[in-house]
Amino acid sequence: GDLAGVDIELGSCQIGNEAAKKYCEDFINPDVHCGVVVFGFCGGLSLRLKVGDVIIPHKIISSENQLVYEMDSTLIEKLGKILIGEGVNYKSVPLITEDHVIQTAEERMGLYKRTLAEAVDMESSGVVEIARKKNLAVSVIKVVIDDFENDLPDFNAYVFKPGGLRPENIGELLEKDPSKGAAFSKNLKKGGVILTEIAPLVTSFLGGYWREIC
């Protein structure tokens, strides 16, 4: 399809790093695609990250094998200037990809102290790994939807079950834990609005930027 004048192919996969890696292995084609951009949500591990913050990681850490992927600092700076020009503040911090949901303040503090990562997700390192394996440019843009102070419903009750964590499971969990569920739903909605606002800006810029290097 077309977004902000750029020819794009939109993909989505099941939650988790292995699912993301498999999707990228199966569907990303360097003969067709010029680059990969990961839009999505993340959790905040440090006190300075708050719900609604836009994150462009300068370093992505894989908890699976401890590999560290340094991201393009020049590209981050250019993307940041575009976002700031539209009134969107961003933070460039280290992000770690985990195989489960980091659900409590205690877990977040422990992970931050061990790794110095300030944000966490469940798929970025896998996408970056496969994109670079296929010699494709890759960028990651995330929005924080749970921060240091917000405990989450027990998503891990489904993460390790056959079939993993799916959208329909999330609905069940939110109903089982109404107080945490209501806060998460509010933050998820806020993050979705922000992603919808910034996606055309980022896509338009990256389309032109990547055409120059393809």
C-alpha positions in Angstrom: 0.0 0.0 0.0 0.9 3.7 0.2 1.6 5.7 3.3 2.7 9.3 3.1 3.7 8.8 -0.5 5.8 5.8 0.2 5.2 2.3 -1.1 5.0 0.1 1.9 4.2 -3.5 2.8 2.6 -3.8 6.3 3.3 -7.0 8.3 2.3 -8.2 11.7 3.1 -11.4 13.6 2.4 -13.2 16.9 3.9 -11.6 20.0 7.5 -12.7 20.8 11.0 -12.6 19.4 10.9 -16.1 17.8 7.7 -15.2 16.0 9.2 -11.9 14.8 12.3 -13.7 13.5 10.3 -16.3 11.7 8.1 -13.7 10.0 11.2 -11.7 8.9 12.9 -14.9 7.6 9.8 -15.9 5.6 8.5 -12.6 4.3 11.3 -10.0 4.1 12.8 -10.1 0.6 16.0 -8.0 -0.1 15.1 -8.1 -3.8 11.8 -6.3 -3.1 12.3 -4.5 0.2 14.6 -1.6 0.8 14.4 -1.4 4.6 12.5 -2.5 7.7 10.9 -0.2 10.3 9.6 -1.7 13.5 6.6 0.3 15.0 5.2 -0.9 18.3 5.0 -0.6 22.0 7.5 -1.0 24.8 7.9 -0.9 28.6 9.9 1.6 30.5 12.6 0.4 32.9 14.0 3.7 34.1 12.3 6.3 36.1 12.7 8.9 33.4 10.6 7.0 30.8 6.9 7.7 31.0 3.8 6.4 29.3 3.5 8.1 25.9 7.2 8.7 25.4 8.5 8.0 21.9 11.6 5.8 21.9 14.2 5.5 19.1 16.7 3.0 20.6 20.4 3.7 19.9 21.3 0.2 21.1 19.3 -3.0 21.1 20.2 -5.9 23.4 19.2 -9.5 22.9 18.5 -11.2 26.2 18.6 -14.6 24.3 22.3 -14.4 23.3 23.5 -11.1 24.8 24.3 -9.7 21.3 24.2 -6.0 21.1 23.1 -4.2 18.0 24.3 -0.6 17.6 21.8 1.5 15.6 22.5 4.2 13.1 23.2 7.3 15.2 22.9 9.7 12.1 19.5 8.3 11.2 18.3 8.6 14.8 19.3 12.2 14.9 17.6 13.0 11.6 14.4 11.2 12.7 14.5 13.0 16.0 14.7 16.4 14.3 11.6 15.5 12.2 9.6 14.4 15.3 10.7 17.5 17.3 9.7 19.7 14.4 6.2 18.3 14.7 6.1 18.8 18.4 6.9 15.2 19.3 9.6 14.7 21.9 11.6 11.5 21.8 14.3 9.7 23.8 17.1 7.6 22.4 17.9 4.9 25.0 19.2 1.3 25.1 16.4 -1.2 24.7 16.5 -4.9 25.6 14.3 -7.6 24.0 13.1 -10.2 26.5 11.2 -13.5 26.0 8.5 -12.7 28.5 6.6 -9.6 29.8 8.3 -7.6 32.6 5.3 -7.1 34.7 6.3 -5.5 38.1 8.3 -2.5 39.3 10.6 -5.0 41.1 11.3 -6.9 37.8 11.9 -3.6 36.0 14.4 -2.4 38.5 16.3 -5.7 38.5 16.5 -5.7 34.7 17.6 -2.1 34.5 20.4 -2.7 37.1 21.6 -5.8 35.3 21.7 -4.4 31.8 21.3 -0.6 32.0 18.6 -0.9 29.3 16.0 1.8 29.8 13.2 0.2 27.7 12.1 -3.4 27.0 10.1 -5.2 24.3 9.7 -8.7 23.0 10.6 -8.5 19.3 13.1 -5.8 18.2 16.3 -7.7 18.5 15.0 -10.5 16.3 13.9 -8.2 13.6 17.2 -6.3 13.6 19.1 -9.6 13.5 17.3 -10.9 10.4 17.2 -7.5 8.6 21.0 -7.2 9.0 21.4 -10.8 8.0 19.6 -9.9 4.8 21.7 -6.7 4.4 18.7 -4.4 4.9 18.5 -1.1 6.7 16.4 -1.3 9.8 15.0 1.2 12.3 13.0 0.8 15.5 10.3 3.2 16.8 8.5 2.4 20.0 6.0 4.1 22.3 6.1 3.4 26.0 2.7 2.0 27.3 3.8 0.8 30.7 6.4 2.6 32.9 8.3 1.9 36.1 5.3 2.7 38.3 2.6 0.5 36.6 2.3 -3.2 37.3 0.7 -5.2 34.5 -1.8 -8.0 34.4 -0.3 -11.5 34.3 0.4 -11.7 30.6 3.0 -14.4 31.2 0.3 -16.8 32.2 -0.2 -17.1 28.4 3.2 -16.3 27.0 4.6 -19.8 27.7 1.4 -21.7 26.8 1.0 -23.3 23.4 -0.1 -20.6 20.9 1.5 -17.9 23.1 0.0 -14.5 23.9 -2.7 -13.5 21.5 -5.1 -10.5 21.3 -8.0 -12.6 22.5 -6.0 -13.7 25.6 -5.3 -10.0 26.4 -9.0 -9.3 26.6 -9.5 -12.2 29.0 -6.6 -11.0 31.2 -7.9 -7.4 31.4 -11.3 -8.7 32.5 -9.8 -10.9 35.3 -7.8 -8.0 36.7 -10.0 -4.9 36.3 -7.8 -2.3 38.0 -4.6 -3.2 36.2 -6.6 -3.9 33.1 -8.2 -0.4 33.0 -4.8 1.3 33.4 -3.3 -0.8 30.7 -6.2 -0.3 28.3 -5.9 3.5 28.8 -2.1 3.5 28.2 -2.5 1.2 25.2 -5.0 3.6 23.6 -2.7 6.5 24.3 0.2 4.7 22.7 -1.9 3.8 19.6 -2.9 7.4 19.0 0.7 8.5 19.2 1.9 5.7 16.8 -0.8 6.7 14.3 0.4 10.3 14.4 4.1 9.6 13.9 3.9 6.6 11.5 3.4 8.8 8.4 6.1 11.2 9.4 8.7 8.4 10.0 7.6 6.4 6.9 7.8 9.4 4.6 11.3 10.3 5.7 12.6 6.7 5.7 11.3 6.1 2.2 13.4 8.9 0.8 16.4 8.1 3.1 16.5 4.5 2.1 16.0 5.0 -1.6 19.3 6.8 -1.6 21.1 3.8 -0.3 19.2 1.0 -2.1 
